[in-house]
Amino acid sequence: MGYRFTRGWGRASVVVGAGLFVLALLMAAWLGFSNDAEFERFSPVVRILAALVVSLVGLIVGGTMIVAGQLVSVLLDQRDLLARIHQVLAARVDASGEAIGGPR
């Protein structure tokens, strides 16, 4: 089995997590440094606090998605490596069940 769906899901999780992180940083910058008339009624402390909260939420949610996607990729890579190791070890055993190189 190729686990294409799972591998694609892991990659998509990394991409979406990175996108959320970048989007949260852009939104935090907009909240913190915007000079819009609607934001003038809020004090700078409240605006900066809101920017910090938005960036922290983006870091937590985006970072969690990135790490989860990378863990899925690592697990699939380990599965492929173990399958190759199994093939090599199985090829060393002859039909009688003894190792080709003899007992060690």
N, C-alpha and C positions, 0 to 999 in steps of 0.2 A: 504494500500500500504506500502511496505517495504522501498522504496527509496534506494534500494541496489546500483543502479548505482551512485546516488548522493553521498551516503555515501562512496562508493569506490573512487569516484572522489576526495572527500575531503581528504581522507587518502593518495591517490596518490599525491595530491598536496603538502601535508606535507612532504612526503618522497622525492619527486623530489626537493622541496625547500631546504631541509636539505642537499641533495646530491650536489646541486649547491653551497650551502654555503661552504661545506667542500672542494669541488673541487676548488673553488675560493681561499680559504685559502692555499691549497696545491700549486696551481699555483703561488700565490703571494710569498710564501716561496721559491719556485724554482726560480722565477724571481729575488728576492731580495738577495738570498744567494748562487746562483749557481756560480761555478767557470769554466764554460764551456768556451772554446776558443772563441766562437761566441759572448759571452756576455762581453768579456774583452774590446771590442772596445767602449762600453758605459761606461760613468762615473757612479760611485756608486750612485750619487744623482739621476740620471735618472732611474736607475734600482730600487731604493727604491721608487721613485715616481710612477713608473709603478706598483710595487707591491701594493702600497697603493690604486691606482685607481682600480686595479683588485679586491682587497679585498672589497673595498667599493661597487663596482658594484655587487659582489657576495652577500654582506650583503643586499643590496636594493632588488635585484631580488629574492634571496632565502628567505629573511625575508618576503617579500610580499606574496610569494606563501605559506609559512608556515602559516601566519596569515589568509589568505583567506581560506585555508583548515580547519583551526581550527574554523573559523566563520561558515563555512558550517556545520561542526559537531555540533557546539553549537545550530544552528538553528534547525537541525534535532532532537537533544535531547529535545529541548523545545517543538517541535511539538509532540513528543512521550509523554512527561509529560502532556501537555494540553489535549491530547486524553485520557489519563488515568483519569485525573481530570473530564473530561466530562462524562466518563463512570460511575464514582462513583456518580456524581451528578444526572445523569439520572436514576440510580438505586434507588435513594432515592425518586423519584417521583412515586406515584402509578398510577393506570389506570385512575383515575378521574382527574388527573392533579394537585392534591394537594400534598404538601410535606408529607411524611410519618410521620414525627415528629410533624405535625401540624404547624400552622402559628407561626412565630417568631417575 
